[in-house]
Amino acid sequence: MSAVLHLILVVILIILGSVLLFFSIFGTELLKIKNKEKIGALRTRYLTLWLTIGSILLVSAFSLIVFSGDRNGNKWTMDQKEAMVKKIMESSIFIHGTGADTARLVSECFIEKYTRIYTPAQMKEQDKLSNEELAKVTSVIMVECLKKYGLPKIDRSSVDETHRASSIQMHL
């Protein structure tokens, strides 16, 4: 559900729930309307129902608020993972020179391990790290995946600084 629709639904639920609870508790005493007696009789007859529905609407609204926050920021989507796999396959010096199938396997291995350890919010924080600090975080995972598929660890000392830094980054 889009964020705008989600917000509209929450606002509507809060307003309806509040109105029903207000009506149930205070009745028509604070309102200046005609037929107060008929509305008052309707209120007393269905008081429990109005209180229950109002409470359910408010609890639903607050549940939508609480449980929707975690869903968007801290879970990896398949699209995000696939984009990261493609980025690694295109830029990583660790898997250049290997076949496309092997490169995909190593990249997928890396992404699965990385996404188990780090959330999208943590990745955004890692985007602020220097290239050397980021390399320290990610190279351990990449070396594990290279070993898993029988690929040798690449000696990065001869690689120039710019190329080495871009090989590890997954900035999306």
Buried (B, 14 or more C-beta within 10 A) or exposed (E): EEEEEBBEBBEEBBEBBBEBBBBBEEBBEEEEEEEBEEBEEBBEEEBEEBBEBBBEBBEBBBEBBEEBEEEEEEEBEEEBBEBBBEBBBEBBBBBEEBEEEBBBBBBBBBBBBBBEEBBBEEBEEBEEEEBEEBBEBBBEBBBEBBEEEEBEEBEBEEEEEEEBBEBBBBEE
